[in-house]
Structure formats: C-alpha cells, structure tokens
Amino acid sequence: MSFHSAAAQLVTLAAEGQEHGGNHESINPLVTGGGAFLALMLLLWITTRFNRDR
C-alpha cells in the first residue's frame, strides 16, 4: 500500500464521518459541565474533611 492510496482512503473515511456531525443529540454540554463541576466539588469537600488538623 503506497502513501498516496493510504492517504486517499483516510480522506474517504474522514468524509464519511462528517455526515453525522460527530455530536450526539442527547449530550447537553451544560448538563455535562454542571455534573463534572458538582462531582469535583464533592471530591473537594470530601478531601477537606479528611485533611483537618487534629
């Protein structure tokens, strides 16, 4: 397989992937970001509870 034929196959494969747009309709960035933020805040709170000076 030559470099040219491999590149042509990759271009064809990339063009087929753009038909769908790459984003799933059910994924909401606000919910995803909010959930990640809440999870990190929970982990921060748990860490500070265990890190108290005794």
PDB file of N, CA, C and O in Angstrom, chain B, residues numbered from 101:
ATOM      1  N   MET B 101       0.857  -1.176   0.000  1.00  0.00           N
ATOM      2  CA  MET B 101       0.000   0.000   0.000  1.00  0.00           C
ATOM      3  C   MET B 101       0.899   1.235   0.000  1.00  0.00           C
ATOM      4  O   MET B 101       1.754   1.402   0.870  1.00  0.00           O
ATOM      5  N   SER B 102       0.693   2.062  -0.961  1.00  0.00           N
ATOM      6  CA  SER B 102       1.522   3.252  -1.065  1.00  0.00           C
ATOM      7  C   SER B 102       0.966   4.373  -0.188  1.00  0.00           C
ATOM      8  O   SER B 102      -0.164   4.305   0.296  1.00  0.00           O
ATOM      9  N   PHE B 103       1.769   5.379   0.000  1.00  0.00           N
ATOM     10  CA  PHE B 103       1.359   6.521   0.810  1.00  0.00           C
ATOM     11  C   PHE B 103       0.152   7.216   0.203  1.00  0.00           C
ATOM     12  O   PHE B 103      -0.750   7.650   0.919  1.00  0.00           O
ATOM     13  N   HIS B 104       0.139   7.320  -1.135  1.00  0.00           N
ATOM     14  CA  HIS B 104      -0.960   8.009  -1.806  1.00  0.00           C
ATOM     15  C   HIS B 104      -2.281   7.261  -1.629  1.00  0.00           C
ATOM     16  O   HIS B 104      -3.308   7.885  -1.361  1.00  0.00           O
ATOM     17  N   SER B 105      -2.272   5.944  -1.772  1.00  0.00           N
ATOM     18  CA  SER B 105      -3.517   5.195  -1.623  1.00  0.00           C
ATOM     19  C   SER B 105      -3.985   5.192  -0.166  1.00  0.00           C
ATOM     20  O   SER B 105      -5.187   5.220   0.097  1.00  0.00           O
ATOM     21  N   ALA B 106      -3.045   5.158   0.778  1.00  0.00           N
ATOM     22  CA  ALA B 106      -3.419   5.210   2.190  1.00  0.00           C
ATOM     23  C   ALA B 106      -4.035   6.562   2.525  1.00  0.00           C
ATOM     24  O   ALA B 106      -5.020   6.634   3.260  1.00  0.00           O
ATOM     25  N   ALA B 107      -3.454   7.642   1.983  1.00  0.00           N
ATOM     26  CA  ALA B 107      -3.997   8.972   2.232  1.00  0.00           C
ATOM     27  C   ALA B 107      -5.381   9.121   1.607  1.00  0.00           C
ATOM     28  O   ALA B 107      -6.266   9.743   2.194  1.00  0.00           O
ATOM     29  N   ALA B 108      -5.567   8.552   0.425  1.00  0.00           N
ATOM     30  CA  ALA B 108      -6.874   8.635  -0.230  1.00  0.00           C
ATOM     31  C   ALA B 108      -7.933   7.892   0.569  1.00  0.00           C
ATOM     32  O   ALA B 108      -9.069   8.355   0.665  1.00  0.00           O
ATOM     33  N   GLN B 109      -7.584   6.756   1.137  1.00  0.00           N
ATOM     34  CA  GLN B 109      -8.534   6.011   1.959  1.00  0.00           C
ATOM     35  C   GLN B 109      -8.878   6.778   3.229  1.00  0.00           C
ATOM     36  O   GLN B 109     -10.029   6.767   3.664  1.00  0.00           O
ATOM     37  N   LEU B 110      -7.897   7.442   3.828  1.00  0.00           N
ATOM     38  CA  LEU B 110      -8.165   8.227   5.036  1.00  0.00           C
ATOM     39  C   LEU B 110      -9.068   9.410   4.745  1.00  0.00           C
ATOM     40  O   LEU B 110      -9.935   9.740   5.554  1.00  0.00           O
ATOM     41  N   VAL B 111      -8.878  10.053   3.600  1.00  0.00           N
ATOM     42  CA  VAL B 111      -9.732  11.173   3.215  1.00  0.00           C
ATOM     43  C   VAL B 111     -11.160  10.695   2.994  1.00  0.00           C
ATOM     44  O   VAL B 111     -12.111  11.361   3.403  1.00  0.00           O
ATOM     45  N   THR B 112     -11.311   9.550   2.351  1.00  0.00           N
ATOM     46  CA  THR B 112     -12.646   8.988   2.134  1.00  0.00           C
ATOM     47  C   THR B 112     -13.307   8.654   3.470  1.00  0.00           C
ATOM     48  O   THR B 112     -14.490   8.933   3.665  1.00  0.00           O
ATOM     49  N   LEU B 113     -12.559   8.067   4.376  1.00  0.00           N
ATOM     50  CA  LEU B 113     -13.095   7.719   5.688  1.00  0.00           C
ATOM     51  C   LEU B 113     -13.485   8.965   6.475  1.00  0.00           C
ATOM     52  O   LEU B 113     -14.514   8.971   7.152  1.00  0.00           O
ATOM     53  N   ALA B 114     -12.680  10.013   6.394  1.00  0.00           N
ATOM     54  CA  ALA B 114     -12.991  11.254   7.107  1.00  0.00           C
ATOM     55  C   ALA B 114     -14.230  11.923   6.531  1.00  0.00           C
ATOM     56  O   ALA B 114     -15.025  12.499   7.274  1.00  0.00           O
ATOM     57  N   ALA B 115     -14.402  11.852   5.222  1.00  0.00           N
ATOM     58  CA  ALA B 115     -15.572  12.469   4.588  1.00  0.00           C
ATOM     59  C   ALA B 115     -16.844  11.736   4.985  1.00  0.00           C
ATOM     60  O   ALA B 115     -17.895  12.362   5.122  1.00  0.00           O
ATOM     61  N   GLU B 116     -16.772  10.424   5.172  1.00  0.00           N
ATOM     62  CA  GLU B 116     -17.949   9.668   5.592  1.00  0.00           C
ATOM     63  C   GLU B 116     -18.336  10.020   7.019  1.00  0.00           C
ATOM     64  O   GLU B 116     -19.522  10.026   7.348  1.00  0.00           O
ATOM     65  N   GLY B 117     -17.361  10.313   7.874  1.00  0.00           N
ATOM     66  CA  GLY B 117     -17.643  10.635   9.271  1.00  0.00           C
ATOM     67  C   GLY B 117     -18.287  11.991   9.452  1.00  0.00           C
ATOM     68  O   GLY B 117     -18.912  12.225  10.486  1.00  0.00           O
ATOM     69  N   GLN B 118     -18.162  12.896   8.494  1.00  0.00           N
ATOM     70  CA  GLN B 118     -18.720  14.235   8.646  1.00  0.00           C
ATOM     71  C   GLN B 118     -20.204  14.291   8.354  1.00  0.00           C
ATOM     72  O   GLN B 118     -20.836  15.314   8.615  1.00  0.00           O
ATOM     73  N   GLU B 119     -20.775  13.235   7.826  1.00  0.00           N
ATOM     74  CA  GLU B 119     -22.203  13.225   7.529  1.00  0.00           C
ATOM     75  C   GLU B 119     -23.031  13.323   8.806  1.00  0.00           C
ATOM     76  O   GLU B 119     -24.112  13.911   8.811  1.00  0.00           O
ATOM     77  N   HIS B 120     -22.523  12.753   9.870  1.00  0.00           N
ATOM     78  CA  HIS B 120     -23.283  12.714  11.117  1.00  0.00           C
ATOM     79  C   HIS B 120     -22.965  13.879  12.038  1.00  0.00           C
ATOM     80  O   HIS B 120     -23.683  14.084  13.016  1.00  0.00           O
ATOM     81  N   GLY B 121     -21.943  14.631  11.774  1.00  0.00           N
ATOM     82  CA  GLY B 121     -21.617  15.800  12.568  1.00  0.00           C
ATOM     83  C   GLY B 121     -20.757  15.514  13.781  1.00  0.00           C
ATOM     84  O   GLY B 121     -20.098  16.430  14.274  1.00  0.00           O
ATOM     85  N   GLY B 122     -20.728  14.300  14.284  1.00  0.00           N
ATOM     86  CA  GLY B 122     -19.864  13.941  15.389  1.00  0.00           C
ATOM     87  C   GLY B 122     -20.445  14.196  16.763  1.00  0.00           C
ATOM     88  O   GLY B 122     -19.912  13.685  17.748  1.00  0.00           O
ATOM     89  N   ASN B 123     -21.510  14.964  16.869  1.00  0.00           N
ATOM     90  CA  ASN B 123     -22.107  15.238  18.177  1.00  0.00           C
ATOM     91  C   ASN B 123     -23.396  14.456  18.331  1.00  0.00           C
ATOM     92  O   ASN B 123     -24.191  14.351  17.397  1.00  0.00           O
ATOM     93  N   HIS B 124     -23.590  13.916  19.506  1.00  0.00           N
ATOM     94  CA  HIS B 124     -24.810  13.173  19.781  1.00  0.00           C
ATOM     95  C   HIS B 124     -25.863  14.145  20.276  1.00  0.00           C
ATOM     96  O   HIS B 124     -25.560  15.044  21.060  1.00  0.00           O
ATOM     97  N   GLU B 125     -27.088  13.974  19.829  1.00  0.00           N
ATOM     98  CA  GLU B 125     -28.128  14.942  20.166  1.00  0.00           C
ATOM     99  C   GLU B 125     -28.494  14.938  21.646  1.00  0.00           C
ATOM    100  O   GLU B 125     -28.947  15.955  22.172  1.00  0.00           O
ATOM    101  N   SER B 126     -28.303  13.801  22.328  1.00  0.00           N
ATOM    102  CA  SER B 126     -28.734  13.723  23.714  1.00  0.00           C
ATOM    103  C   SER B 126     -27.709  14.278  24.697  1.00  0.00           C
ATOM    104  O   SER B 126     -28.006  14.368  25.888  1.00  0.00           O
ATOM    105  N   ILE B 127     -26.528  14.648  24.248  1.00  0.00           N
ATOM    106  CA  ILE B 127     -25.495  15.160  25.147  1.00  0.00           C
ATOM    107  C   ILE B 127     -25.622  16.678  25.224  1.00  0.00           C
ATOM    108  O   ILE B 127     -25.411  17.381  24.235  1.00  0.00           O
ATOM    109  N   ASN B 128     -25.965  17.169  26.401  1.00  0.00           N
ATOM    110  CA  ASN B 128     -26.096  18.608  26.614  1.00  0.00           C
ATOM    111  C   ASN B 128     -24.832  19.094  27.315  1.00  0.00           C
ATOM    112  O   ASN B 128     -24.522  18.614  28.406  1.00  0.00           O
ATOM    113  N   PRO B 129     -24.100  20.025  26.728  1.00  0.00           N
ATOM    114  CA  PRO B 129     -22.845  20.488  27.342  1.00  0.00           C
ATOM    115  C   PRO B 129     -23.050  21.115  28.716  1.00  0.00           C
ATOM    116  O   PRO B 129     -22.188  20.986  29.585  1.00  0.00           O
ATOM    117  N   LEU B 130     -24.174  21.789  28.924  1.00  0.00           N
ATOM    118  CA  LEU B 130     -24.423  22.413  30.215  1.00  0.00           C
ATOM    119  C   LEU B 130     -24.601  21.361  31.314  1.00  0.00           C
ATOM    120  O   LEU B 130     -24.075  21.512  32.417  1.00  0.00           O
ATOM    121  N   VAL B 131     -25.334  20.312  31.010  1.00  0.00           N
ATOM    122  CA  VAL B 131     -25.538  19.241  31.987  1.00  0.00           C
ATOM    123  C   VAL B 131     -24.234  18.492  32.233  1.00  0.00           C
ATOM    124  O   VAL B 131     -23.924  18.152  33.375  1.00  0.00           O
ATOM    125  N   THR B 132     -23.478  18.235  31.190  1.00  0.00           N
ATOM    126  CA  THR B 132     -22.203  17.537  31.337  1.00  0.00           C
ATOM    127  C   THR B 132     -21.227  18.355  32.173  1.00  0.00           C
ATOM    128  O   THR B 132     -20.590  17.827  33.084  1.00  0.00           O
ATOM    129  N   GLY B 133     -21.109  19.644  31.863  1.00  0.00           N
ATOM    130  CA  GLY B 133     -20.209  20.514  32.621  1.00  0.00           C
ATOM    131  C   GLY B 133     -20.671  20.703  34.055  1.00  0.00           C
ATOM    132  O   GLY B 133     -19.857  20.707  34.978  1.00  0.00           O
ATOM    133  N   GLY B 134     -21.972  20.860  34.243  1.00  0.00           N
ATOM    134  CA  GLY B 134     -22.514  21.007  35.597  1.00  0.00           C
ATOM    135  C   GLY B 134     -22.303  19.759  36.427  1.00  0.00           C
ATOM    136  O   GLY B 134     -21.971  19.842  37.609  1.00  0.00           O
ATOM    137  N   GLY B 135     -22.493  18.603  35.814  1.00  0.00           N
ATOM    138  CA  GLY B 135     -22.269  17.350  36.531  1.00  0.00           C
ATOM    139  C   GLY B 135     -20.812  17.166  36.915  1.00  0.00           C
ATOM    140  O   GLY B 135     -20.504  16.710  38.016  1.00  0.00           O
ATOM    141  N   ALA B 136     -19.912  17.523  35.996  1.00  0.00           N
ATOM    142  CA  ALA B 136     -18.485  17.430  36.302  1.00  0.00           C
ATOM    143  C   ALA B 136     -18.097  18.396  37.417  1.00  0.00           C
ATOM    144  O   ALA B 136     -17.306  18.056  38.296  1.00  0.00           O
ATOM    145  N   PHE B 137     -18.665  19.609  37.372  1.00  0.00           N
ATOM    146  CA  PHE B 137     -18.373  20.590  38.412  1.00  0.00           C
ATOM    147  C   PHE B 137     -18.861  20.104  39.782  1.00  0.00           C
ATOM    148  O   PHE B 137     -18.145  20.215  40.777  1.00  0.00           O
ATOM    149  N   LEU B 138     -20.073  19.569  39.825  1.00  0.00           N
ATOM    150  CA  LEU B 138     -20.609  19.059  41.098  1.00  0.00           C
ATOM    151  C   LEU B 138     -19.787  17.879  41.621  1.00  0.00           C
ATOM    152  O   LEU B 138     -19.547  17.767  42.823  1.00  0.00           O
ATOM    153  N   ALA B 139     -19.358  16.999  40.709  1.00  0.00           N
ATOM    154  CA  ALA B 139     -18.532  15.869  41.135  1.00  0.00           C
ATOM    155  C   ALA B 139     -17.199  16.349  41.702  1.00  0.00           C
ATOM    156  O   ALA B 139     -16.728  15.817  42.707  1.00  0.00           O
ATOM    157  N   LEU B 140     -16.586  17.352  41.066  1.00  0.00           N
ATOM    158  CA  LEU B 140     -15.319  17.882  41.578  1.00  0.00           C
ATOM    159  C   LEU B 140     -15.502  18.603  42.909  1.00  0.00           C
ATOM    160  O   LEU B 140     -14.642  18.513  43.785  1.00  0.00           O
ATOM    161  N   MET B 141     -16.616  19.319  43.068  1.00  0.00           N
ATOM    162  CA  MET B 141     -16.872  19.987  44.341  1.00  0.00           C
ATOM    163  C   MET B 141     -17.097  18.967  45.463  1.00  0.00           C
ATOM    164  O   MET B 141     -16.661  19.177  46.595  1.00  0.00           O
ATOM    165  N   LEU B 142     -17.777  17.866  45.143  1.00  0.00           N
ATOM    166  CA  LEU B 142     -17.974  16.808  46.133  1.00  0.00           C
ATOM    167  C   LEU B 142     -16.641  16.193  46.533  1.00  0.00           C
ATOM    168  O   LEU B 142     -16.397  15.960  47.717  1.00  0.00           O
ATOM    169  N   LEU B 143     -15.781  15.930  45.565  1.00  0.00           N
ATOM    170  CA  LEU B 143     -14.461  15.384  45.875  1.00  0.00           C
ATOM    171  C   LEU B 143     -13.623  16.372  46.679  1.00  0.00           C
ATOM    172  O   LEU B 143     -12.881  15.964  47.573  1.00  0.00           O
ATOM    173  N   LEU B 144     -13.728  17.661  46.377  1.00  0.00           N
ATOM    174  CA  LEU B 144     -13.010  18.673  47.152  1.00  0.00           C
ATOM    175  C   LEU B 144     -13.507  18.714  48.583  1.00  0.00           C
ATOM    176  O   LEU B 144     -12.713  18.824  49.518  1.00  0.00           O
ATOM    177  N   TRP B 145     -14.818  18.626  48.760  1.00  0.00           N
ATOM    178  CA  TRP B 145     -15.394  18.647  50.105  1.00  0.00           C
ATOM    179  C   TRP B 145     -14.947  17.426  50.901  1.00  0.00           C
ATOM    180  O   TRP B 145     -14.590  17.550  52.073  1.00  0.00           O
ATOM    181  N   ILE B 146     -14.963  16.245  50.277  1.00  0.00           N
ATOM    182  CA  ILE B 146     -14.522  15.023  50.955  1.00  0.00           C
ATOM    183  C   ILE B 146     -13.050  15.131  51.332  1.00  0.00           C
ATOM    184  O   ILE B 146     -12.663  14.733  52.431  1.00  0.00           O
ATOM    185  N   THR B 147     -12.228  15.663  50.439  1.00  0.00           N
ATOM    186  CA  THR B 147     -10.798  15.803  50.714  1.00  0.00           C
ATOM    187  C   THR B 147     -10.549  16.737  51.885  1.00  0.00           C
ATOM    188  O   THR B 147      -9.697  16.461  52.730  1.00  0.00           O
ATOM    189  N   THR B 148     -11.283  17.838  51.942  1.00  0.00           N
ATOM    190  CA  THR B 148     -11.071  18.782  53.044  1.00  0.00           C
ATOM    191  C   THR B 148     -11.561  18.212  54.361  1.00  0.00           C
ATOM    192  O   THR B 148     -11.038  18.588  55.410  1.00  0.00           O
ATOM    193  N   ARG B 149     -12.532  17.328  54.355  1.00  0.00           N
ATOM    194  CA  ARG B 149     -12.988  16.712  55.605  1.00  0.00           C
ATOM    195  C   ARG B 149     -11.913  15.802  56.176  1.00  0.00           C
ATOM    196  O   ARG B 149     -11.725  15.754  57.392  1.00  0.00           O
ATOM    197  N   PHE B 150     -11.207  15.081  55.316  1.00  0.00           N
ATOM    198  CA  PHE B 150     -10.175  14.173  55.779  1.00  0.00           C
ATOM    199  C   PHE B 150      -8.854  14.873  56.072  1.00  0.00           C
ATOM    200  O   PHE B 150      -7.954  14.254  56.641  1.00  0.00           O
ATOM    201  N   ASN B 151      -8.709  16.144  55.701  1.00  0.00           N
ATOM    202  CA  ASN B 151      -7.442  16.831  55.817  1.00  0.00           C
ATOM    203  C   ASN B 151      -7.448  17.851  56.971  1.00  0.00           C
ATOM    204  O   ASN B 151      -6.667  18.803  56.959  1.00  0.00           O
ATOM    205  N   ARG B 152      -8.291  17.661  57.925  1.00  0.00           N
ATOM    206  CA  ARG B 152      -8.329  18.592  59.068  1.00  0.00           C
ATOM    207  C   ARG B 152      -7.179  18.336  60.030  1.00  0.00           C
ATOM    208  O   ARG B 152      -6.771  17.194  60.239  1.00  0.00           O
ATOM    209  N   ASP B 153      -6.674  19.388  60.600  1.00  0.00           N
ATOM    210  CA  ASP B 153      -5.630  19.221  61.632  1.00  0.00           C
ATOM    211  C   ASP B 153      -6.308  18.737  62.899  1.00  0.00           C
ATOM    212  O   ASP B 153      -7.357  19.239  63.304  1.00  0.00           O
ATOM    213  N   ARG B 154      -5.678  17.749  63.510  1.00  0.00           N
ATOM    214  CA  ARG B 154      -6.299  17.177  64.726  1.00  0.00           C
ATOM    215  C   ARG B 154      -5.601  17.658  65.961  1.00  0.00           C
ATOM    216  O   ARG B 154      -5.981  17.285  67.071  1.00  0.00           O
TER     217      ARG B 154
END
